[in-house]
Amino acid sequence: MKKRTFIKSGILAMGAMLITKKGSSLEYYPRPSDKKWAVLYASWCGSARDAGVWISEGMDGIANVFDVRENPDLSHYDNLIIGGAIRGGKVSQELQNYIAGNWDILRSKIRGYFAVCGNMMKPPTAETVKLLIDDHIAVLCGISNLPSRVFLGRITYGLMEPDVRKQMEGYKMPEYDNLKRSECMAFGKEILASVSNRG
Ligand SMILES: Cc1cc2nc3c(=O)[nH]c(=O)nc-3n(C[C@H](O)[C@H](O)[C@H](O)COP(=O)(O)O)c2cc1C
């Protein structure tokens, strides 16, 4: 390969890498949509991400799905759903910081909340929703009485930070997977209907 061609292809490859490295949402539009919906999630091991994607799927895929660690610009969206995985009774610090730092953009657009947790593998009750949504996520966002859902999640040891894995294995906690796509999709439909019904 000539020296000039080699340098040129090197620059092109670097450009491509820079483009792919840029944070972007998960876009699963089956067809173009003018509806400006986004799901914002925070997750450690992926169950809250899957819940977010399946919520969007329940809305026929019209919502873009963002990991809070991408620090997304949500100012161009009209409707937002916010949720996260729970550790120690709380969503991640990144999500808490993001909400605090972007509150002006978010506050008039939030249409629903979700949390993904273990809940000792027991079905979430009204008390669980109060604890994780009403008294936590809704307080962080400053807006209450929106459609909300607590989903049971998963434990996958292979995806945990080594110290966390050691701690969880110490509790003799078995791996489990209680997240249900159908429940997440139903919640997506419910939120969409709640906004359509407002006219
Ligand atoms: C270190 C740690 C702490 C957790 N704390 C809680 C908790 O306080 N309450 C709860 O119901 N579930 C708790 N869980 C269970 C997680 O919420 C559950 O595994 C969830 O699916 C994780 O979501 P993610 O895969 O999106 O990170 C905890 C899990 C871990 C690993």
The ligand as an ORCA input file, in Angstrom:
! r2SCAN-3c Opt
* xyz 0 1
  C     -25.657     -4.863     45.487
  C     -27.113     -5.046     45.217
  C     -28.055     -4.390     45.986
  C     -29.410     -4.566     45.761
  N     -30.310     -3.896     46.543
  C     -31.620     -4.122     46.373
  C     -32.568     -3.465     47.202
  O     -32.248     -2.640     48.064
  N     -33.884     -3.762     47.034
  C     -34.306     -4.654     46.076
  O     -35.511     -4.926     46.009
  N     -33.424     -5.245     45.236
  C     -32.090     -5.002     45.365
  N     -31.199     -5.613     44.520
  C     -31.680     -6.426     43.395
  C     -31.615     -5.607     42.089
  O     -32.461     -4.485     42.170
  C     -32.031     -6.485     40.911
  O     -31.086     -7.509     40.768
  C     -32.169     -5.722     39.621
  O     -32.690     -6.580     38.623
  C     -30.855     -5.134     39.148
  O     -31.075     -4.372     38.001
  P     -29.957     -4.195     36.858
  O     -29.749     -5.572     36.242
  O     -30.569     -3.242     35.883
  O     -28.744     -3.651     37.498
  C     -29.854     -5.437     44.730
  C     -28.902     -6.091     43.930
  C     -27.544     -5.905     44.153
  C     -26.559     -6.603     43.272
*
